[in-house]
């Protein structure tokens, strides 16, 4: 075995005693109920565990919980302490002995479990990573403690209950629906997930026979296909590309109201923002494909093998980012693949210029570093050792550490074993160094992609005689968009005959619309792109004030994305157009203010508040909704609401 030592000082970690060194929690059985009106959770929890060395105490993470009936260990009451962070168990625990602890609990979680309403119907969901499952379920904040869970819960009838694992069955009474789920393999507690809502589902099976469950809200039935487009294809691709069979029984995806992030890769159950529930037009600008692929890849990278600590977080996010990009390459082609790598390289370079870059092994590195630099490590590594060796190394890594925790050193060791190549310089340059090796990345892209070579060659920042010819030639759409951004004055009538994305660039960058292009520009209002329509409506409204009513009439029935981007802009423009339906201004204003209320998700509320602030029109109702927004679970909305409230005082 060559070079297994691999500069061990590179991967030095602080060695501290962890609970996993002396106890192994094997199985967890949770039976719980919810009281949504009071945001309460209560239940009966049991854990089976094995002692690895003699100890007299151990703990289960439990944030702000009560245990009024005491704690039972192997059917006998034991001493315990509840410090509102952990439940401590006191007993003479003997090495190699098996125990079972049983207790009732209740909690009123302030985070990790969210009791929300969507159009006056409950939509309850969880987010464990970064928020800690132990706020609502006695569990383990340490990702290295992996448990085989069984769950049973109940809720009001007509609601669907979705959790990790195989559904054992549902029971429906006149008032209550109950459901049970079982995991077949161990997982970290941060990946425990629950979603409850009035859902329907579409069921599919992959080529390998894995059941796929695609959930949706009934009113979104026409959006199921564009939302989940390519799901089965990406699953089949991922299994083949990774070379390791999907490690769980089934795979479920469910959209929820006002989610904190784009998506979360809970084991067997991805929860994602309902902002990605899209119609066929929205799909062209903002779709679920990348998030879908990213969270799916995590079922292997993060869930099957889990990073031991934050220093190795890239083993989850970098892998998921890269394999999602590979899945998108299979769908959208090589130019798309190399463009995304090029974009991320530029972002990483900019981060370094702003002195915000860091080693990939820094536990507080940026998301850009963990995700995109992590993906770049894998792309460069594949080029260095060859695609075949890369695939075999990844397979060996997953099989060696399945259902366990891993470090960067362990992954690199597998790469060395498979490739029989030295990795010291590669690790120093791509993983350890604070600065991203942009020049090496760009050289690699140019070597691999003529498309990137062409894009780099085309540059009209300083105008030259070739720029007009470029725009009317057969160069790539990305290169044409670059020219339009740099020299929008070159846009001519023939430029409008390009595809959707080039036309969108015209809408975005052509600020002053020449009269001879007015008719062509107006056609942008008919494009199958809500982003293009938003740009075009605003630019036309600005450039041709005498025809504002015409443009407002043409877009009066368009909502836009899930954040109502076009509708909100339309309302603002109406309120600022003296000759258009002024008798309905009060109605339009009330509608705009209504979008700041808690009935709507954070994205809509934020946009509505921003427009009202811009118009200096945040009145009594707006201010009342602003007060409510200050206690929202979305930190972006909270920060904006607090800042705006301060300015208004």
ABEGO torsion letter per residue (X at the ends): XBGAAGGAAAABBBBBBBAAAABBBABBBBBBBBBAAAGBBBBBBBBBBBBABBBABBBBBBBGBBBAAEBBBGGBBBBBBBAGABBBBBBBBBBGBBBBBBBBBBBBBABGBBBBBBGGBBBBBBBABGAEAAAABBBBABAABBBBBBBBBBBBBGBBBBBBEBBAEBBBBAABBBBBBBBABBBBAAABBBBBBBBBBBBBBBAAGBBBBBBBBAAAAAAAAAAABGAAAAAAAAAAAAGBBBABABBBBBBBBGBABABBABBGBBBBBAAABBBAAAAAABBAAAAAAAAAAAAABGAABBBABAAAAAAAAAAAAAAAAAAAAAAAEAAAAAAAAAAAAAAAAAAAAAGABBBAABAABBAAAAAAAAAAAAAAAAAAAEAAAAAAAAAAAAAAABGBBBBAAAAAAAAAAAAGBBAAAAAAAAAABABBBAAAAAAAAAAABAAAAAAAABBAABBBAAAAAAAABABBAAAAAAAAAABAAABBAAAAABBAAAAAAAAAABABBBAAAAAAAAAAAABBBAAAAAAAAAAAAAABAAAAAAAAAAAAABAEBAAGAAAAAAAAAAAABAABGAAAAAAAAAAAAAAABAABBAAAAAAAAAAAAAAGABBAAAAAAAAAAAABABAAAAAAAAAAAAAAX
